């Protein structure tokens, strides 16, 4: 045997062994393999459409995060203005802007004050006794990015807490999060668990106004009624109304840590820590409102309304009360896992586990039938050479599965279709070569030169036809999502491997046959 | 040696006027379907327009009229139902998209306590996602066609590239037209099939073009229509067999692949057949027609 044949044969054998080693652990037989083998090989992951589960796309409402930050700024401007003796000036947020109202003569003074206090605010427009400021776009974008990042981190934490195996959370576009929960049996529970994590706000309780009157419909201006929900001893849900000042004093995005601790009397408590800005704001709030109640509001529900005992500086506080340890732990979770920006579900695809298994079975069934028909057809039409094409089909499949395993690719239902399609397309290269070889034989060439020139002449045609298919597969990969991407992956890999097995894999068999036996006639 | 076709000498160019007329109608229908898709008048999947689908798999068959009556009574407007007899499945489509799936499932559990079912899948898609996906799909198709023209023009010549692209657009249009006329749902998976066949239908075109190029180099004197015709005849059997092997795997996929892959593989199946037709009756005659009309040199390269 010539060395070039030995080299190519070795290369093919090596690639087959590597491919088998890579994908066998992913097959049903994989469980029986020794640990050193299956433990060191990454598996072909099944897509959600095959193993069942939920694919969620959440839109992070980043505008609300900006609004909450503007609330904080407006509040701070208000108090700082008071401390600098700017009488009669008010600051309030309106949409995505802050509006300052003042006695007309103070315009220059106010403009100067805002400029010095908050550099992120830009003057936008003015009217009589009124100036409107908008935040700089860069700052607003920063807040938005932060809110998406925080939403992602907290969603991850929350999903982990819920106990989903192999969840996947990633950012898509500017303000969307994709959440994949494979194999989940109770998607609705999971979704509501993720959803309830929401906006944490601190608001003052108004104990001076009459709660009864407010409940009757006469809510004083600048106040709102929110309810606290708790489960009473009898198991009945208690809804307790609170009359709160509407203004958000502080939001959850300033929170750094919240955990269960023990207070000085040995009772369970929740200790919270704010970041540097949050600590300053918290110190100011507590300093100004000693003796009043500060409500902790998550997604519009009051979870606790502890009384402010003293001015709290340094950014660490303790919430004490008549907690059981469980209640304290729950409050800590609420605080810790609050999301700074609310999200809404814009896409929710949930596949039941039985449908996934059903799809796999049907896909495998169709693949077996299709594959068998092609295998038989090739032998009937091309004789013994057809067997070489059939060997190429098997080589294609083994290498394709091996490549998918090493790339950690996800197999989806359209991906199965892609694999089946490459069985049909894979023999194309062989058909093109065989037809060319037939042509050469008809022209009177003996088998060996006929095979060689057939391969040579068909090469460019095969390359061109593969590249055009590869172009569209690449576009599908770039623009597709989820299952479509899975299809693009298996199709592109299939095309590349087809080229390899046609040009290297089958040629070497012809060469071996031609050197071992001096063929008079080729069965093609 | 088994052969489907022995040496043929069919006058494909003689059919040029007929085939151009047929193809023009196909392209026109396809473009009309595309406009209807753009206007939202076609049967668009919820992944493009937003909405909800719920697929339920009943233990025993539930008459679809009963299911419809329950939905109507509960006030779900504009719901469409589809029945898959295999596995007693019912697919419900609704326009609303927030939290509706749960309500539908609960409604069926309540309305048919004696008929146990499993929830195969639920899908809720907001309208913004839908328009994003529509835009992505359109871009993928446009970029693919541009990339194909560039590649073929680079490997052959510019006119070949344009002729191949016209044939590709023709194939995509024809399948889209058929799906539109059959009132099949056009969703992301169908667009994927359209893109795949855009790439694959070129295989046959490339095979024919390759032979035309080869013959152009060899026989410089032969009149172009005869040369193109001879080239098509020479490669006719492989054009047909390469498509046939793909058809052989697609037919089982249409038959046994399950409801998700059925329309997808059907689109591919149509596409492969139309693609074979177009490489013979659209792409190659275009080369002849263009050359004759402009009187230019078809191949400059040696």
Interface residues (C-beta under 8 A of the other chain):
Chain A: X49 X57 X59 X173 X188 X345 X346 X347 X348 X349 X350 X351 X352 X354 X355 X358 X359 X362 X363 X365 X366 X367 X369 X370 X371 X373 X374 X377 X378 X380 X381 X382 X383 X413 X414 X416 X417 X420 X421 X423 X424 X425 X427 X428 X431 X432 X435 X438 X439 X460 X461 X464 X465 X467 X468 X469 X470 X471 X472 X473 X475 X476 X478 X479 X480 X481 X483 X484 X487 X491 X524
Chain B: X1 X2 X4 X55 X57 X87 X98 X101 X102 X118 X119 X120 X121 X122 X123 X124 X125 X126 X128 X129 X132 X133 X136 X137 X139 X140 X143 X144 X147 X148 X151 X152 X155 X188 X189 X192 X195 X196 X198 X199 X200 X202 X203 X206 X207 X210 X234 X235 X237 X238 X241 X242 X244 X245 X246 X247 X248 X249 X250 X251 X252 X253 X255 X256 X257 X258 X260 X261 X264 X265 X268
